[in-house]
Amino acid sequence: MNSLLHDDDNDDERKGEVVTTAGMPALMDELIAEILLRIPARSLVPLRNSVCSSWRTLISSSQFAKDHLRRSMAVDPALTHPRIAYYSSSYSYPIIGIFSARSVFENPPREPTKVVPYEGRRCCSIIGSCNGLLCLHDDELEDRAMLWNPCTGFTSPPLEIGGIFYYCGFGYDHVNDKYKLFGIVNKKSGESVTRIFTFGPKSKWRTIQDFPYRLHDPDNKASVVGRTGRFVSGTGTLNWLLHSGHDSFVAVLSLDLVKETYSQFSAPSRDSDDDHSVFPRLDILGGCLAVCCETKKTHWTLWLMKEYGVPQSWTKLAIIRNHPPLINSGLNDVLRPMYMLKSDVLLAKSPSGILILCNVKDGSTYVPNIDSSSDGMTKHPPLYRGSGSRIFHVYHESLVSPSHFGLPSCSFEMRLFKPNL
């Protein structure tokens, strides 16, 4: 900052005069840091490279990224700019589409929310997200994984997996300040092994205790619903839903990324009137585990676990009437909660695949206007008509970089996608 605009109401002649800061006492480093901590991550990225070297050093530091993330999540969640990333699970597109979650709520119906597409070198899926990092998985050719921060553009070097992932998950060990990737890897030999990888300069895959529910094992007392574990921030856990077709037993299987051990606790009790042929899925809503069940084919019941790991804390957050977009289309799919604004409007993926906004207080619903014309996924319908086989992940923007935990960072693996017009 080399100059200030001097504006004195008592001296019209001096209004707008540029006065240099030379000779003025410099702001204390602590005050500058405190001011910058109040600015959204997205706005800090260009400041990092355009003001001065001391700001670049501060904004790029690991401690500043942690402090900014902590403040953003605890004091002012708006600073993290929640966003939704998606990929195609049925077609080989090397593209990740991203749009603002808040703009879906705030934009007038006729003003579309724009999708910003990014293109990688290979086709990729999203394993999970944590602290602004997306864990991407390329299983088409080389079975690799890497971390990507869409806000800063930085990625980590690709990690060789050495087989095909079955169950997997990505999360943060908050006790040891480590990011970890979990997976059951099926090797070319046919052997499967349960492994965990800690991202860092010298880390390697480590074999841990076997996953409690083995693949295709007739002796399993329950089945795991969904391939990827859901990470619950602040708990250091990955979570999967369990069910038994015989007695409709429902539970949550948890992997503690700190202790690297498993545990299990009850999911919300299902009513006798629930449609048991439509099995719920486990999701994250507002940092808590969420489950949505269809009841009597007339409405959906949304459950939220207010206190992690305490079955008594499962709470009926909302009862949502079955409007036409919410009616199960016969595909045995469920309502999937994604993001909630001010405890009354829910963004969800409907059983028919349409993204929909539900007002849980007055029961009204409408389809948001999301412009996905630039995402290059030409075999899918536009998002305002249906999601197709797009898979969605909510994440919060941050300044966390792979370099903060000892990994080289690069910015050329993922680039803005420019469709051919």
FILOKE-672126 format. One record per residue (C-alpha): z, y, x; residue number from 1. Coordinates in nm, 3 decimals, always signed. Layout:
BEGIN
         w         v         u   pos
         Z         Y         X   NUM
...
***
This chain:
BEGIN
         w         v         u   pos
    +0.000    +0.000    +0.000     1
    -0.127    +0.306    +0.192     2
    -0.100    +0.573    -0.075     3
    +0.057    +0.680    -0.404     4
    -0.064    +0.903    -0.686     5
    +0.169    +1.204    -0.703     6
    +0.212    +1.327    -1.061     7
    +0.450    +1.616    -1.120     8
    +0.462    +1.746    -1.477     9
    +0.590    +2.082    -1.350    10
    +0.297    +2.142    -1.120    11
    -0.045    +2.091    -1.280    12
    -0.224    +2.175    -0.960    13
    -0.073    +1.876    -0.783    14
    -0.146    +1.619    -1.056    15
    -0.349    +1.330    -0.917    16
    -0.309    +1.449    -0.557    17
    -0.306    +1.157    -0.317    18
    +0.004    +1.158    -0.099    19
    +0.029    +0.910    +0.186    20
    +0.334    +0.692    +0.223    21
    +0.362    +0.771    +0.591    22
    +0.711    +0.892    +0.655    23
    +0.844    +0.757    +0.329    24
    +1.111    +0.491    +0.369    25
    +0.959    +0.146    +0.330    26
    +1.074    -0.065    +0.041    27
    +1.319    -0.331    +0.141    28
    +1.165    -0.675    +0.182    29
    +1.405    -0.812    -0.078    30
    +1.296    -0.553    -0.333    31
    +0.928    -0.624    -0.274    32
    +0.991    -0.997    -0.315    33
    +1.186    -0.935    -0.636    34
    +0.900    -0.730    -0.779    35
    +0.639    -0.990    -0.685    36
    +0.847    -1.267    -0.842    37
    +0.794    -1.095    -1.178    38
    +0.413    -1.111    -1.155    39
    +0.220    -1.412    -1.297    40
    +0.090    -1.662    -1.040    41
    -0.269    -1.595    -1.143    42
    -0.232    -1.225    -1.055    43
    -0.057    -1.298    -0.725    44
    -0.346    -1.505    -0.585    45
    -0.581    -1.207    -0.529    46
    -0.289    -0.993    -0.404    47
    -0.223    -1.254    -0.139    48
    -0.556    -1.181    +0.028    49
    -0.611    -0.813    -0.046    50
    -0.301    -0.607    +0.032    51
    -0.142    -0.668    +0.371    52
    -0.047    -0.949    +0.607    53
    +0.322    -0.933    +0.518    54
    +0.243    -0.987    +0.148    55
    +0.010    -1.273    +0.239    56
    +0.286    -1.438    +0.442    57
    +0.540    -1.391    +0.164    58
    +0.322    -1.507    -0.127    59
    +0.190    -1.806    +0.072    60
    +0.536    -1.929    +0.171    61
    +0.689    -2.245    +0.029    62
    +1.016    -2.073    -0.059    63
    +0.844    -1.795    -0.253    64
    +0.641    -2.053    -0.449    65
    +0.962    -2.239    -0.538    66
    +1.145    -1.921    -0.635    67
    +0.852    -1.802    -0.847    68
    +0.824    -2.138    -1.022    69
    +1.199    -2.152    -1.085    70
    +1.207    -1.803    -1.228    71
    +0.896    -1.862    -1.435    72
    +1.025    -2.177    -1.600    73
    +1.384    -2.058    -1.650    74
    +1.355    -1.686    -1.722    75
    +1.000    -1.600    -1.825    76
    +0.775    -1.899    -1.906    77
    +0.489    -1.657    -1.980    78
    +0.452    -1.610    -1.602    79
    +0.322    -1.967    -1.570    80
    +0.030    -1.916    -1.809    81
    +0.023    -2.262    -1.970    82
    -0.323    -2.412    -1.956    83
    -0.493    -2.728    -2.075    84
    -0.715    -2.936    -1.847    85
    -0.937    -3.218    -1.968    86
    -1.185    -3.477    -1.845    87
    -1.419    -3.735    -1.998    88
    -1.283    -4.089    -2.008    89
    -1.608    -4.253    -2.116    90
    -1.881    -4.074    -1.920    91
    -1.913    -4.014    -1.547    92
    -1.882    -3.637    -1.531    93
    -1.739    -3.487    -1.208    94
    -1.600    -3.204    -1.418    95
    -1.257    -3.081    -1.523    96
    -1.258    -2.829    -1.810    97
    -0.970    -2.580    -1.836    98
    -0.872    -2.331    -2.105    99
    -0.571    -2.113    -2.186   100
    -0.320    -2.268    -2.426   101
    -0.191    -1.932    -2.542   102
    -0.534    -1.791    -2.620   103
    -0.584    -2.074    -2.868   104
    -0.291    -1.934    -3.064   105
    -0.351    -1.565    -3.005   106
    -0.727    -1.529    -3.047   107
    -0.861    -1.439    -3.392   108
    -1.051    -1.731    -3.553   109
    -1.389    -1.574    -3.476   110
    -1.309    -1.500    -3.113   111
    -1.353    -1.819    -2.911   112
    -1.128    -1.942    -2.635   113
    -1.351    -1.995    -2.333   114
    -1.346    -2.314    -2.128   115
    -1.372    -2.268    -1.750   116
    -1.526    -2.582    -1.593   117
    -1.469    -2.700    -1.236   118
    -1.687    -2.951    -1.054   119
    -1.574    -3.198    -0.791   120
    -1.773    -3.407    -0.551   121
    -1.708    -3.721    -0.753   122
    -1.612    -3.824    -1.103   123
    -1.241    -3.792    -1.156   124
    -0.966    -3.845    -1.409   125
    -0.624    -3.680    -1.430   126
    -0.322    -3.901    -1.363   127
    -0.069    -3.630    -1.439   128
    +0.051    -3.279    -1.371   129
    +0.366    -3.131    -1.223   130
    +0.465    -2.781    -1.108   131
    +0.109    -2.653    -1.134   132
    -0.043    -2.946    -0.943   133
    -0.289    -3.189    -1.101   134
    -0.315    -3.537    -0.953   135
    -0.681    -3.639    -0.970   136
    -0.804    -3.997    -0.944   137
    -1.152    -4.105    -0.840   138
    -1.192    -4.471    -0.936   139
    -1.570    -4.484    -0.952   140
    -1.652    -4.556    -0.588   141
    -1.366    -4.525    -0.344   142
    -1.042    -4.542    -0.545   143
    -0.895    -4.222    -0.411   144
    -0.644    -3.966    -0.533   145
    -0.578    -3.604    -0.441   146
    -0.370    -3.308    -0.552   147
    -0.530    -2.990    -0.685   148
    -0.382    -2.655    -0.783   149
    -0.643    -2.493    -1.011   150
    -0.467    -2.155    -0.989   151
    -0.492    -2.126    -0.610   152
    -0.793    -2.357    -0.569   153
    -0.628    -2.563    -0.294   154
    -0.653    -2.943    -0.277   155
    -0.494    -3.206    -0.056   156
    -0.692    -3.451    +0.156   157
    -0.805    -3.758    -0.045   158
    -0.559    -4.046    -0.047   159
    -0.702    -4.397    -0.018   160
    -0.549    -4.624    -0.284   161
    -0.688    -4.958    -0.165   162
    -0.748    -5.110    -0.508   163
    -0.768    -5.039    -0.879   164
    -0.485    -4.860    -1.058   165
    -0.337    -5.011    -1.371   166
    -0.014    -4.838    -1.465   167
    +0.037    -4.520    -1.268   168
    +0.203    -4.179    -1.274   169
    +0.263    -3.860    -1.076   170
    +0.582    -3.656    -1.057   171
    +0.838    -3.465    -0.855   172
    +1.156    -3.594    -0.692   173
    +1.368    -3.279    -0.728   174
    +1.659    -3.415    -0.526   175
    +1.455    -3.476    -0.210   176
    +1.189    -3.211    -0.282   177
    +0.908    -3.468    -0.273   178
    +0.595    -3.523    -0.482   179
    +0.530    -3.889    -0.551   180
    +0.245    -4.102    -0.685   181
    +0.332    -4.436    -0.845   182
    +0.090    -4.716    -0.917   183
    +0.040    -5.085    -0.977   184
    -0.257    -5.153    -0.752   185
    -0.483    -5.450    -0.812   186
    -0.634    -5.542    -0.475   187
    -0.976    -5.699    -0.424   188
    -0.800    -6.025    -0.347   189
    -0.668    -6.032    -0.703   190
    -0.311    -5.964    -0.594   191
    -0.128    -5.680    -0.768   192
    +0.144    -5.480    -0.597   193
    +0.379    -5.204    -0.715   194
    +0.366    -4.908    -0.479   195
    +0.482    -4.552    -0.442   196
    +0.340    -4.280    -0.220   197
    +0.533    -3.974    -0.106   198
    +0.302    -3.685    -0.026   199
    +0.372    -3.554    +0.324   200
    +0.234    -3.546    +0.679   201
    +0.348    -3.896    +0.780   202
    +0.383    -4.074    +0.448   203
    +0.226    -4.405    +0.361   204
    +0.222    -4.636    +0.062   205
    +0.548    -4.826    +0.020   206
    +0.604    -5.136    -0.189   207
    +0.891    -5.101    -0.436   208
    +1.057    -5.319    -0.699   209
    +0.803    -5.484    -0.928   210
    +0.718    -5.309    -1.254   211
    +0.929    -5.485    -1.522   212
    +0.630    -5.565    -1.743   213
    +0.357    -5.746    -1.558   214
    -0.006    -5.725    -1.656   215
    -0.134    -5.993    -1.895   216
    +0.191    -6.189    -1.869   217
    +0.250    -6.406    -2.181   218
    +0.624    -6.406    -2.103   219
    +0.653    -6.030    -2.151   220
    +0.890    -5.947    -2.435   221
    +0.715    -5.615    -2.493   222
    +0.390    -5.438    -2.410   223
    +0.342    -5.108    -2.235   224
    +0.160    -4.846    -2.443   225
    -0.063    -4.625    -2.232   226
    -0.167    -4.645    -1.870   227
    -0.007    -4.332    -1.725   228
    +0.362    -4.252    -1.721   229
    +0.477    -3.919    -1.867   230
    +0.668    -3.701    -1.622   231
    +0.972    -3.514    -1.757   232
    +1.044    -3.207    -1.544   233
    +1.401    -3.174    -1.419   234
    +1.475    -3.545    -1.455   235
    +1.251    -3.686    -1.182   236
    +1.131    -3.964    -1.414   237
    +0.806    -4.124    -1.529   238
    +0.813    -4.276    -1.876   239
    +0.616    -4.531    -2.078   240
    +0.650    -4.641    -2.439   241
    +0.716    -5.011    -2.511   242
    +0.654    -5.211    -2.825   243
    +0.664    -5.567    -2.951   244
    +0.418    -5.673    -3.217   245
    +0.665    -5.928    -3.355   246
    +0.961    -5.709    -3.443   247
    +0.823    -5.358    -3.391   248
    +1.076    -5.310    -3.112   249
    +1.028    -4.966    -2.962   250
    +1.180    -4.837    -2.640   251
    +1.110    -4.611    -2.344   252
    +1.073    -4.755    -1.995   253
    +1.176    -4.506    -1.729   254
    +1.109    -4.499    -1.354   255
    +1.350    -4.279    -1.158   256
    +1.146    -4.126    -0.875   257
    +1.465    -4.033    -0.687   258
    +1.624    -4.380    -0.680   259
    +1.293    -4.562    -0.736   260
    +1.457    -4.785    -0.997   261
    +1.381    -4.866    -1.362   262
    +1.585    -4.824    -1.678   263
    +1.527    -4.843    -2.051   264
    +1.651    -4.662    -2.362   265
    +1.571    -4.659    -2.732   266
    +1.286    -4.468    -2.887   267
    +1.334    -4.311    -3.233   268
    +1.385    -4.564    -3.511   269
    +1.078    -4.608    -3.727   270
    +1.108    -4.598    -4.103   271
    +1.020    -4.908    -4.300   272
    +0.745    -4.702    -4.462   273
    +0.579    -4.621    -4.129   274
    +0.232    -4.762    -4.074   275
    +0.313    -5.019    -3.806   276
    -0.056    -5.086    -3.738   277
    -0.079    -4.731    -3.600   278
    +0.142    -4.739    -3.295   279
    +0.280    -4.406    -3.165   280
    +0.219    -4.271    -2.818   281
    +0.456    -4.101    -2.580   282
    +0.386    -3.734    -2.508   283
    +0.558    -3.430    -2.356   284
    +0.631    -3.125    -2.569   285
    +0.830    -2.829    -2.437   286
    +0.948    -3.036    -2.140   287
    +1.089    -3.312    -2.364   288
    +0.970    -3.660    -2.461   289
    +0.790    -3.656    -2.796   290
    +0.674    -3.929    -3.035   291
    +0.470    -3.886    -3.353   292
    +0.470    -4.155    -3.626   293
    +0.266    -4.181    -3.945   294
    +0.483    -4.236    -4.254   295
    +0.355    -4.368    -4.590   296
    +0.007    -4.248    -4.487   297
    +0.111    -3.913    -4.635   298
    +0.262    -3.731    -4.340   299
    +0.344    -3.740    -3.970   300
    +0.697    -3.727    -3.835   301
    +0.733    -3.555    -3.497   302
    +1.036    -3.663    -3.292   303
    +1.171    -3.481    -2.987   304
    +1.430    -3.610    -2.739   305
    +1.647    -3.300    -2.688   306
    +1.863    -3.458    -2.412   307
    +1.677    -3.689    -2.178   308
    +1.790    -4.053    -2.181   309
    +2.029    -4.006    -2.476   310
    +1.889    -4.198    -2.777   311
    +2.120    -4.008    -3.015   312
    +1.937    -3.686    -2.922   313
    +1.609    -3.793    -3.084   314
    +1.553    -3.518    -3.342   315
    +1.300    -3.482    -3.624   316
    +1.130    -3.165    -3.510   317
    +0.874    -3.147    -3.790   318
    +0.718    -3.329    -4.083   319
    +0.345    -3.254    -4.102   320
    +0.150    -3.332    -4.418   321
    -0.170    -3.532    -4.391   322
    -0.454    -3.283    -4.434   323
    -0.810    -3.421    -4.402   324
    -0.834    -3.361    -4.023   325
    -0.500    -3.540    -3.979   326
    -0.585    -3.851    -4.179   327
    -0.618    -4.165    -3.969   328
    -0.987    -4.247    -3.956   329
    -0.939    -4.622    -3.927   330
    -0.939    -4.612    -3.547   331
    -0.562    -4.663    -3.543   332
    -0.521    -4.338    -3.353   333
    -0.226    -4.103    -3.390   334
    -0.144    -3.735    -3.394   335
    -0.087    -3.626    -3.033   336
    +0.126    -3.311    -2.986   337
    +0.013    -3.094    -2.695   338
    +0.177    -2.751    -2.700   339
    +0.403    -2.555    -2.934   340
    +0.435    -2.179    -2.965   341
    +0.761    -2.022    -3.088   342
    +0.877    -2.343    -3.259   343
    +0.647    -2.302    -3.557   344
    +0.282    -2.356    -3.458   345
    +0.177    -2.683    -3.295   346
    -0.146    -2.751    -3.108   347
    -0.230    -3.119    -3.140   348
    -0.513    -3.367    -3.111   349
    -0.569    -3.515    -3.455   350
    -0.639    -3.886    -3.522   351
    -1.001    -3.790    -3.586   352
    -1.022    -3.632    -3.241   353
    -1.026    -3.268    -3.351   354
    -0.794    -3.019    -3.183   355
    -0.594    -2.855    -3.459   356
    -0.323    -2.592    -3.507   357
    -0.045    -2.692    -3.747   358
    +0.208    -2.445    -3.886   359
    +0.509    -2.673    -3.923   360
    +0.689    -2.426    -4.152   361
    +0.430    -2.366    -4.423   362
    +0.215    -2.676    -4.367   363
    -0.110    -2.487    -4.307   364
    -0.366    -2.610    -4.055   365
    -0.684    -2.478    -3.902   366
    -0.926    -2.569    -3.625   367
    -0.922    -2.326    -3.331   368
    -1.248    -2.186    -3.201   369
    -1.282    -2.325    -2.848   370
    -1.612    -2.263    -2.670   371
    -1.680    -2.565    -2.448   372
    -2.054    -2.501    -2.415   373
    -2.024    -2.445    -2.040   374
    -1.836    -2.767    -1.953   375
    -2.151    -2.971    -1.888   376
    -2.028    -3.268    -2.093   377
    -2.346    -3.284    -2.297   378
    -2.277    -3.631    -2.440   379
    -1.963    -3.502    -2.611   380
    -1.956    -3.282    -2.920   381
    -1.836    -2.920    -2.886   382
    -1.456    -2.906    -2.885   383
    -1.442    -2.723    -3.218   384
    -1.611    -3.028    -3.376   385
    -1.423    -3.301    -3.194   386
    -1.290    -3.400    -2.855   387
    -1.490    -3.719    -2.815   388
    -1.327    -3.917    -2.539   389
    -1.192    -3.611    -2.361   390
    -0.834    -3.659    -2.234   391
    -0.607    -3.352    -2.224   392
    -0.320    -3.251    -1.994   393
    -0.103    -2.941    -2.029   394
    +0.005    -2.777    -1.703   395
    +0.167    -2.450    -1.597   396
    +0.015    -2.231    -1.329   397
    +0.204    -2.197    -1.001   398
    +0.162    -2.110    -0.634   399
    +0.269    -2.456    -0.510   400
    +0.029    -2.577    -0.240   401
    -0.014    -2.910    -0.058   402
    +0.048    -2.719    +0.265   403
    +0.405    -2.655    +0.147   404
    +0.489    -3.022    +0.202   405
    +0.302    -3.074    +0.527   406
    -0.050    -3.156    +0.406   407
    -0.367    -2.976    +0.511   408
    -0.513    -2.770    +0.227   409
    -0.878    -2.703    +0.155   410
    -1.059    -2.514    -0.120   411
    -1.402    -2.678    -0.131   412
    -1.330    -3.007    -0.313   413
    -1.324    -2.841    -0.657   414
    -1.553    -2.547    -0.739   415
    -1.653    -2.354    -1.046   416
    -1.922    -2.544    -1.233   417
    -2.237    -2.352    -1.314   418
    -2.445    -2.530    -1.578   419
    -2.821    -2.512    -1.566   420
    -2.931    -2.271    -1.834   421
***
